[in-house]
């Protein structure tokens, strides 16, 4: 790991490589819950950025930004469930310049971050902000959830590494 950017964790004093600091979900939890036949049913499809289940549930992949005390930004890759109309807005704007000028959209977090909080993250209300050339970002307000507090405050590299360690399961 020579030459790799490192960050000193303020809570344990350990150097943490930045490359070890990202956790993400491949699909929304609702898609994971489907059996194989249902995943291939008409009206159900998923790719790296968009997922539709039965033409009734609409998901988009984005990131939950968490500022780090080092000045870096840690991102959890996750999915949000949107209304069909808002999903189409994201679909139509995905590769368009100026998408960052669109107003925020509302949705709910479509993944449970395991073994982290007493209360589930699944279903947390969020706003989704589009960005030119990067995935949308998810922001929480008024949820009272610890994840919202971590998003508003800084996390340590040690905490980011904890999130990344969750990726050893089957949903990373």
C-alpha positions, 0 to 999 in steps of 0.5 A: 500500500505504499504511496496510498493516501492514509488518514489518521483516526482521531479515536484510535490513532491508527492510519486508515487507507482511503481505499478501504473506506467505501461501503455499498449495496448492489441492489435495493433490499426489496430486490434482494427479497425477491426469489429468482423467478420474481427477479425475472418477472415481467416489469422487474428489471435492475441495472447498476443505477436503476431498478423497477419491481413489477412496474410498481416500485421505482428505485435509483442508486446514489450515495449517502455523503458523510463528511469526515474530520479529515476533510474527505467525504465518505460515501455509502452507496445505497438505493432510494425508492421514488415515485414513478414520476420522480424516477422518470425525472432522474432517468431522463436527466441522468446523462444531461448537463444541468441536472444539478439545477433541478430541484431536490426530489423526495424518496425513502432509503431502500437499504437497511445498513446492518449491525450499525444502528438500533433503529433501521435505516430502511424507509428513512425519508430523504431528499435526492439531489442530482449532480452532473456526471456523478450519482445522486446524493441522498440527504436526511432531514428531520428523521431523528435517526443517528445516520442523519446526525452522522451526515450533519457532523463529521465521522472519523476514519475509524467509523468509515472503516467500520462501515466498509467492514460491513461490505464483507456480507452478501450485499456489498 
